[in-house]
Amino acid sequence: MIVVAFITLFSGYLAFSVNYSKAFRLKDGIVQRLEKHSGPNAESISDIEALIDEIGYNSLGRCVGAPVGDASENVIGVREGYVDTNPYTDDEYSYCISKVTSYNPSGQLTAAYYKVAVFFSISIPLMRLDSIFFINGETININYPKDDYMISY
């Protein structure tokens, strides 16, 4: 019985580590591609989808709630290249992006940065554990962002 428990715990830890590593690598890749392409646009989404295929990432989660902050607008959810500009539903996405803007005193957009949430899950049937976690990241400030999917105020 002790051997079975040890094998189960070790397998769970190994699965958690592999999934966390994939999600962390994807989060870093998304941040780099958003910075490279100056925001979420057709080029960056295409580049990110190629990275997802390369990594073999397949976890899904919801954008509702805390993953990308408490913003009620300017959040997108992306799954298999499809960008949902209103992810506040029960739909699940590969990753979520939120835009945070900065304005000068005259009301002109000066810069923006993006918050990213990537999901990973752990499932251990013998322990009836099935949980979804997320990893957050942020880009640097991007002057004159080129985002096709976010609302500009």
TAPELIN-V468113 format. One record per residue. N is the residue number from 0. SS is DSSP state (h for helix, s for strand, l for the rest). D_CENTER is the distance of its C-alpha to the mean C-alpha in whole Angstrom. Layout:
N;SS;D_CENTER + N;SS;D_CENTER
This chain:
0;l;39 + 1;h;38 + 2;h;37 + 3;h;35 + 4;h;33 + 5;h;32 + 6;h;31 + 7;h;29 + 8;h;27 + 9;h;27 + 10;h;25 + 11;h;23 + 12;h;22 + 13;h;22 + 14;h;20 + 15;h;17 + 16;h;18 + 17;h;17 + 18;h;14 + 19;h;13 + 20;h;14 + 21;h;12 + 22;h;8 + 23;h;10 + 24;h;11 + 25;h;8 + 26;h;6 + 27;h;10 + 28;h;10 + 29;h;8 + 30;h;9 + 31;h;13 + 32;h;12 + 33;h;12 + 34;h;15 + 35;h;17 + 36;l;17 + 37;l;17 + 38;l;14 + 39;l;12 + 40;l;15 + 41;h;17 + 42;h;17 + 43;h;13 + 44;h;12 + 45;h;15 + 46;h;14 + 47;h;11 + 48;h;12 + 49;h;15 + 50;h;13 + 51;h;11 + 52;h;15 + 53;h;16 + 54;h;14 + 55;l;15 + 56;l;11 + 57;l;12 + 58;l;10 + 59;l;9 + 60;s;9 + 61;l;10 + 62;l;9 + 63;l;12 + 64;l;13 + 65;l;12 + 66;l;8 + 67;l;8 + 68;l;12 + 69;l;15 + 70;l;15 + 71;l;16 + 72;l;16 + 73;l;14 + 74;s;11 + 75;s;10 + 76;s;8 + 77;s;8 + 78;s;10 + 79;l;13 + 80;l;13 + 81;s;14 + 82;s;12 + 83;s;13 + 84;l;14 + 85;l;15 + 86;l;13 + 87;l;15 + 88;l;16 + 89;l;16 + 90;l;14 + 91;l;11 + 92;s;8 + 93;l;7 + 94;s;3 + 95;s;4 + 96;s;6 + 97;s;9 + 98;s;13 + 99;s;15 + 100;s;19 + 101;s;22 + 102;s;25 + 103;l;29 + 104;l;32 + 105;l;33 + 106;l;29 + 107;l;28 + 108;s;25 + 109;s;25 + 110;s;21 + 111;s;17 + 112;s;14 + 113;s;11 + 114;s;8 + 115;s;5 + 116;s;3 + 117;s;3 + 118;s;6 + 119;s;10 + 120;s;13 + 121;s;17 + 122;s;20 + 123;s;23 + 124;h;26 + 125;h;29 + 126;h;27 + 127;l;26 + 128;s;23 + 129;s;19 + 130;s;16 + 131;s;13 + 132;s;11 + 133;s;8 + 134;s;7 + 135;s;7 + 136;s;8 + 137;s;10 + 138;l;12 + 139;l;16 + 140;l;18 + 141;s;18 + 142;l;22 + 143;l;22 + 144;l;19 + 145;l;19 + 146;l;16 + 147;l;17 + 148;l;15 + 149;l;16 + 150;l;19 + 151;l;21 + 152;l;23
